[in-house]
Amino acid sequence: MNRLSPLIVRRVGAFAPQPMGEFSDRAREERPDPLQDLKLFATGWVGGLVFFGTLLA
């Protein structure tokens, strides 16, 4: 099995890749759903009820 170290290239100095800025598309940004937390809690609660109901049955 060959070592992978010859295949790994680390660029240091002026030719190193620079991190890109963060892209945000504010025109398509949607408003958050105000009931998202409630929906997540209700889904988890019902899922737990079904899971433990079948486990204990």
Z-matrix of the N, CA and C atoms (Angstrom, degrees):
N
C 1 1.443
C 2 1.532 1 108.57
N 3 1.306 2 116.32 1 132.07
C 4 1.457 3 121.08 2 -177.57
C 5 1.522 4 111.25 3 -81.97
N 6 1.304 5 115.44 4 151.00
C 7 1.459 6 120.51 5 175.41
C 8 1.518 7 109.29 6 -77.54
N 9 1.301 8 116.64 7 148.42
C 10 1.457 9 121.00 8 -179.21
C 11 1.514 10 113.19 9 -89.38
N 12 1.317 11 118.17 10 -7.81
C 13 1.461 12 119.90 11 -175.98
C 14 1.528 13 113.75 12 -60.97
N 15 1.345 14 121.56 13 -34.61
C 16 1.465 15 118.18 14 176.46
C 17 1.530 16 112.86 15 -67.75
N 18 1.318 17 117.70 16 -19.88
C 19 1.462 18 120.79 17 -177.79
C 20 1.525 19 112.51 18 -87.63
N 21 1.334 20 117.08 19 -16.13
C 22 1.453 21 120.84 20 -178.49
C 23 1.520 22 108.78 21 -86.86
N 24 1.322 23 116.25 22 123.81
C 25 1.457 24 121.33 23 -178.98
C 26 1.522 25 107.91 24 -115.17
N 27 1.327 26 115.77 25 120.11
C 28 1.455 27 120.55 26 176.97
C 29 1.513 28 108.22 27 -110.14
N 30 1.309 29 115.90 28 117.46
C 31 1.454 30 119.91 29 -179.65
C 32 1.519 31 109.46 30 -95.34
N 33 1.309 32 115.59 31 127.22
C 34 1.455 33 121.52 32 -177.94
C 35 1.518 34 107.72 33 -126.09
N 36 1.312 35 115.61 34 140.42
C 37 1.455 36 118.77 35 175.37
C 38 1.515 37 112.14 36 106.99
N 39 1.332 38 115.61 37 -147.29
C 40 1.458 39 121.91 38 -173.78
C 41 1.521 40 112.34 39 -68.27
N 42 1.318 41 117.52 40 -25.29
C 43 1.462 42 120.26 41 -176.09
C 44 1.523 43 113.05 42 -94.35
N 45 1.315 44 117.66 43 6.29
C 46 1.458 45 121.05 44 178.93
C 47 1.527 46 109.30 45 -69.86
N 48 1.322 47 117.56 46 141.20
C 49 1.464 48 119.53 47 179.11
C 50 1.521 49 111.46 48 -64.57
N 51 1.301 50 116.45 49 134.78
C 52 1.462 51 121.92 50 -179.85
C 53 1.529 52 109.31 51 -91.14
N 54 1.321 53 118.15 52 142.06
C 55 1.468 54 119.53 53 178.16
C 56 1.525 55 110.83 54 -66.62
N 57 1.313 56 115.08 55 139.41
C 58 1.460 57 121.25 56 179.99
C 59 1.527 58 109.61 57 -81.56
N 60 1.311 59 116.23 58 156.00
C 61 1.451 60 121.20 59 176.22
C 62 1.515 61 110.75 60 -72.03
N 63 1.303 62 115.69 61 166.54
C 64 1.456 63 120.41 62 -178.63
C 65 1.521 64 109.51 63 -84.12
N 66 1.328 65 116.70 64 130.26
C 67 1.458 66 122.38 65 -179.11
C 68 1.518 67 109.22 66 -94.92
N 69 1.305 68 115.74 67 129.07
C 70 1.460 69 118.59 68 174.80
C 71 1.519 70 108.25 69 -134.21
N 72 1.295 71 115.20 70 131.77
C 73 1.453 72 121.76 71 179.92
C 74 1.523 73 107.32 72 -105.12
N 75 1.307 74 116.54 73 88.92
C 76 1.461 75 120.38 74 -175.12
C 77 1.524 76 112.86 75 -70.47
N 78 1.330 77 118.31 76 -20.36
C 79 1.458 78 120.52 77 180.00
C 80 1.529 79 110.91 78 -68.31
N 81 1.338 80 117.22 79 -32.85
C 82 1.462 81 121.06 80 -177.79
C 83 1.516 82 112.67 81 -100.06
N 84 1.302 83 117.15 82 3.45
C 85 1.460 84 120.36 83 -177.80
C 86 1.524 85 109.54 84 -66.13
N 87 1.322 86 115.37 85 127.96
C 88 1.459 87 120.62 86 -177.75
C 89 1.528 88 109.78 87 -95.49
N 90 1.303 89 114.50 88 152.96
C 91 1.460 90 119.24 89 176.47
C 92 1.524 91 108.33 90 -74.79
N 93 1.332 92 117.82 91 140.22
C 94 1.465 93 119.66 92 179.20
C 95 1.524 94 111.03 93 -68.17
N 96 1.315 95 114.98 94 146.60
C 97 1.455 96 121.25 95 178.92
C 98 1.525 97 108.96 96 -74.16
N 99 1.343 98 118.38 97 120.30
C 100 1.469 99 119.08 98 -177.64
C 101 1.531 100 112.87 99 -67.29
N 102 1.320 101 117.98 100 -19.65
C 103 1.461 102 120.52 101 -179.12
C 104 1.528 103 112.55 102 -98.68
N 105 1.332 104 118.05 103 11.08
C 106 1.457 105 121.07 104 -175.81
C 107 1.530 106 111.47 105 -61.55
N 108 1.328 107 118.14 106 -42.70
C 109 1.463 108 121.05 107 179.43
C 110 1.530 109 111.20 108 -65.37
N 111 1.316 110 116.32 109 -40.24
C 112 1.456 111 119.67 110 178.96
C 113 1.527 112 111.28 111 -66.26
N 114 1.324 113 116.79 112 -40.38
C 115 1.466 114 120.70 113 178.44
C 116 1.520 115 110.83 114 -63.67
N 117 1.341 116 116.85 115 -41.93
C 118 1.458 117 120.75 116 179.36
C 119 1.527 118 111.07 117 -64.61
N 120 1.325 119 116.68 118 -43.36
C 121 1.457 120 120.42 119 178.94
C 122 1.531 121 110.67 120 -63.93
N 123 1.332 122 117.11 121 -45.24
C 124 1.467 123 120.58 122 -178.60
C 125 1.527 124 111.14 123 -64.67
N 126 1.323 125 116.89 124 -39.66
C 127 1.465 126 120.04 125 178.71
C 128 1.523 127 110.54 126 -64.76
N 129 1.320 128 117.56 127 -43.69
C 130 1.459 129 120.76 128 178.27
C 131 1.509 130 112.55 129 -65.62
N 132 1.333 131 116.56 130 -38.13
C 133 1.461 132 120.62 131 -179.98
C 134 1.524 133 110.91 132 -66.78
N 135 1.328 134 116.40 133 -45.38
C 136 1.467 135 120.02 134 179.13
C 137 1.525 136 110.08 135 -66.39
N 138 1.330 137 117.11 136 -40.22
C 139 1.466 138 119.83 137 177.69
C 140 1.518 139 111.59 138 -62.34
N 141 1.336 140 117.11 139 -41.69
C 142 1.467 141 120.54 140 176.98
C 143 1.509 142 112.08 141 -65.69
N 144 1.322 143 116.32 142 -38.40
C 145 1.459 144 120.49 143 177.67
C 146 1.523 145 110.91 144 -62.04
N 147 1.331 146 116.21 145 -45.15
C 148 1.467 147 119.99 146 178.97
C 149 1.529 148 110.84 147 -65.89
N 150 1.329 149 116.80 148 -44.79
C 151 1.457 150 121.14 149 -177.95
C 152 1.530 151 111.07 150 -61.60
N 153 1.343 152 116.72 151 -53.59
C 154 1.451 153 119.03 152 -177.39
C 155 1.521 154 112.22 153 -72.79
N 156 1.343 155 116.78 154 -26.47
C 157 1.465 156 119.06 155 175.70
C 158 1.525 157 110.75 156 -66.43
N 159 1.328 158 117.59 157 -40.35
C 160 1.468 159 119.46 158 177.87
C 161 1.521 160 111.17 159 -75.89
N 162 1.333 161 117.38 160 -30.25
C 163 1.457 162 120.22 161 179.26
C 164 1.519 163 111.34 162 -68.26
N 165 1.321 164 116.81 163 -40.80
C 166 1.460 165 120.51 164 -177.08
C 167 1.526 166 113.41 165 -88.27
N 168 1.315 167 117.62 166 -7.81
C 169 1.484 168 120.07 167 -178.51
C 170 1.517 169 111.74 168 -76.31
